[in-house]
Amino acid sequence: MIQQRIIDRTVVGEILQHIYTSGLGVQLTLFSEKGYFYIGQGDKKTPLRGTTIEEAVTHLAIRLVNEFPKSEFASWWNTHFKEVQQA
């Protein structure tokens, strides 16, 4: 099994900005509740792995890459974070 490497805190904003400007056509709200992070999509609340912003954004990015593998975001992520693997 491949271990998932977590992104560094210093790139959290950059990753969120790339998600925002990537044209994926998704509207997400990232929020924390009782120490856990979730994606809010309309009335749906989807949990992300981890209890730190680094873990949550890593999980969010991997989910988006898997859901939109041919997207501009996936290409950017794979170029810059190819060592980050899904566990």
Secondary structure, DSSP 8 states (H G I E B T S, - for coil): --------GGGHHHHHHHHHHS------EEEEETTEEEEEETTEEEE-S-SSHHHHHHHHHHHHHHHSTTSHHHHHHHHH-TT----
